[in-house]
Amino acid sequence: MYVTQTKSQFVAVASIAAELSAVMEVAKEISLAAANAKAIAFRAGEKAKGFQPITDFINDLAKETIALVNKINAHAMLLYRLTVSEQRMTEASEHFDRITVLAKGATFAGSLEIPLKKVQLQKQASRREFEKHVAELLEELSEVMHPARAARVIAANSRIEASQAGEYLQSLQAVAESVDHAAQIIHVKVNRCRSALSLITTDG
């Protein structure tokens, strides 16, 4: 049963790493969209005056998302290391269990109790540490949702400003659409990460 649990932890952490990699790419696309929008707004001049400060907001959101994803990636790596450590302690515990059964009745059998107890306590401590970091990671993933939601609001405002930009309308609307689409992708990817973590805690 524990082997299945540890395996699900490895799968979940790998899944989270893949989803976060996708979020990072999307955040970089938002940053590129902000740069393109700034260039278009500069060419449009007065026609896109209201769009110019929006490009700064878009860029700030992209930077915030990238910073958060880097932080979460570090946390995910820690979960991976804890899972490896927990697996090793489980294997050691099972090894001691087998030896204890084989050594039953032998004069040295009692000497196995202390190291076995030590391994079991270490395993329990590792499990508590893992669960603590899962809770922290879930909180960090919630934080990523904030810039994603803000990006959707900014995309809506961008469409309004773009509608007043004359011949630059289509170019600026394309930027607004790309930001909105990116925010939706981030929302989906982050929810997948949260689901993977929830499965771990449920299995545990």
C-alpha positions in Angstrom: 0.0 0.0 0.0 2.8 2.4 0.9 4.6 1.7 -2.4 1.5 2.8 -4.2 1.3 6.0 -2.1 5.0 6.8 -2.8 4.5 6.1 -6.5 1.5 8.4 -6.6 3.7 11.1 -5.0 6.4 10.7 -7.7 3.7 10.9 -10.4 2.1 14.0 -8.8 5.4 15.9 -8.4 6.4 15.0 -12.0 2.9 16.2 -13.2 3.2 19.4 -11.3 6.7 20.1 -12.8 5.3 19.6 -16.3 2.3 21.9 -15.7 4.5 24.6 -14.1 6.8 24.5 -17.1 3.8 25.2 -19.3 2.8 28.1 -17.0 6.3 29.5 -17.2 6.1 29.5 -21.0 2.7 31.1 -21.0 4.0 33.8 -18.6 6.8 34.5 -21.0 4.3 34.8 -23.9 2.4 37.4 -21.8 5.6 39.3 -21.3 6.2 39.2 -25.1 2.6 40.4 -25.7 3.3 43.3 -23.4 6.4 44.3 -25.4 4.5 44.0 -28.7 1.6 46.1 -27.3 4.0 48.8 -26.1 5.5 49.0 -29.5 2.1 49.2 -31.2 0.8 51.8 -28.7 3.9 53.9 -29.3 3.3 53.9 -33.0 -0.4 54.6 -32.5 0.4 57.7 -30.4 -2.7 59.5 -29.2 -5.0 56.9 -30.7 -3.7 54.3 -28.2 -3.0 56.7 -25.3 -5.2 54.7 -22.9 -3.5 51.5 -23.9 0.0 52.5 -23.0 -0.3 52.2 -19.2 -2.1 48.8 -19.7 1.1 47.4 -21.3 3.0 48.1 -18.1 0.4 46.3 -16.1 0.6 43.3 -18.4 4.3 43.2 -18.1 4.2 43.4 -14.3 1.7 40.5 -14.2 4.0 38.4 -16.4 7.0 39.1 -14.1 4.9 38.4 -11.0 3.7 35.1 -12.5 7.3 34.1 -13.4 8.6 34.9 -9.9 5.8 32.8 -8.3 6.4 29.9 -10.6 10.1 29.9 -9.9 9.2 29.9 -6.1 6.7 27.0 -6.6 9.2 25.0 -8.7 11.7 25.2 -5.9 9.0 23.9 -3.5 8.1 21.1 -5.9 11.7 20.0 -6.1 11.8 19.9 -2.3 8.7 17.6 -2.4 10.5 15.3 -4.8 13.5 15.1 -2.5 11.2 14.4 0.5 9.5 11.6 -1.5 12.9 10.0 -2.3 13.9 10.2 1.4 10.6 8.8 2.5 10.8 5.9 0.0 14.4 5.0 1.3 13.2 5.0 4.9 10.2 2.8 4.0 12.6 0.3 2.3 14.8 0.4 5.4 11.8 -0.2 7.6 10.6 -3.1 5.5 14.1 -4.5 5.6 14.2 -4.4 9.4 10.7 -5.9 9.6 11.9 -8.9 7.5 15.1 -9.3 9.6 13.0 -9.1 12.8 10.7 -11.9 11.6 13.7 -14.1 10.6 15.5 -13.4 13.8 12.6 -14.2 16.1 13.8 -16.2 19.1 17.5 -15.4 18.4 19.6 -13.9 21.2 20.3 -10.7 19.1 16.6 -10.1 18.1 16.1 -7.4 20.8 19.0 -5.3 19.4 16.9 -4.7 16.2 14.2 -2.8 18.1 16.0 0.5 18.6 17.1 0.9 14.9 13.7 -0.2 13.7 12.0 2.4 16.0 14.4 5.1 14.8 13.6 4.4 11.1 9.9 4.4 11.8 10.1 7.8 13.7 12.2 9.2 10.8 9.6 8.0 8.3 6.7 9.6 10.3 8.7 12.9 10.6 9.3 12.8 6.8 5.6 12.3 6.2 4.7 15.3 8.4 7.3 17.4 6.6 5.9 16.3 3.3 2.3 17.2 4.3 3.4 20.6 5.6 5.1 21.4 2.3 2.1 20.2 0.3 -0.1 22.6 2.2 2.4 25.5 1.6 2.5 24.6 -2.1 -1.3 24.6 -2.4 -1.2 28.1 -0.9 1.4 29.3 -3.4 -0.6 27.9 -6.3 -3.6 29.9 -5.1 -1.3 33.0 -5.3 -0.6 32.3 -9.0 -4.4 32.6 -9.6 -4.4 36.2 -8.5 -2.3 37.6 -11.5 -4.2 35.2 -13.8 -7.5 36.7 -12.7 -6.1 40.2 -13.0 -4.8 39.4 -16.5 -8.4 38.6 -17.6 -9.7 41.9 -16.2 -6.8 43.8 -18.0 -7.6 41.9 -21.2 -11.2 43.2 -21.0 -10.0 46.7 -20.5 -7.5 46.3 -23.3 -10.4 45.5 -25.7 -12.2 48.7 -24.7 -9.1 50.8 -25.3 -8.2 48.9 -28.5 -11.7 49.8 -29.9 -10.6 53.5 -29.9 -7.3 52.9 -31.6 -8.4 53.3 -35.3 -6.3 51.4 -37.7 -4.4 49.8 -34.8 -7.6 48.2 -33.5 -6.9 44.7 -34.8 -3.3 44.7 -33.6 -4.2 45.8 -30.1 -7.2 43.5 -29.9 -4.9 40.6 -30.8 -2.8 41.5 -27.8 -5.8 41.6 -25.6 -6.9 38.1 -26.9 -3.5 36.6 -26.4 -3.4 37.9 -22.8 -6.9 36.6 -22.1 -6.0 33.2 -23.6 -2.8 33.0 -21.6 -4.7 33.7 -18.4 -7.1 30.9 -19.1 -4.3 28.5 -19.8 -2.6 29.4 -16.5 -5.9 28.9 -14.7 -6.3 25.4 -16.1 -2.7 24.4 -15.5 -2.7 25.6 -11.9 -5.9 23.8 -11.2 -4.3 20.6 -12.5 -1.4 21.1 -10.1 -3.8 21.6 -7.2 -5.8 18.5 -8.2 -2.5 16.4 -8.3 -1.6 17.7 -4.8 -5.1 17.0 -3.5 -4.8 13.4 -4.7 -1.6 12.9 -2.7 -3.2 14.2 0.5 -6.3 12.1 -0.1 -4.1 9.0 -0.7 -2.1 9.7 2.4 
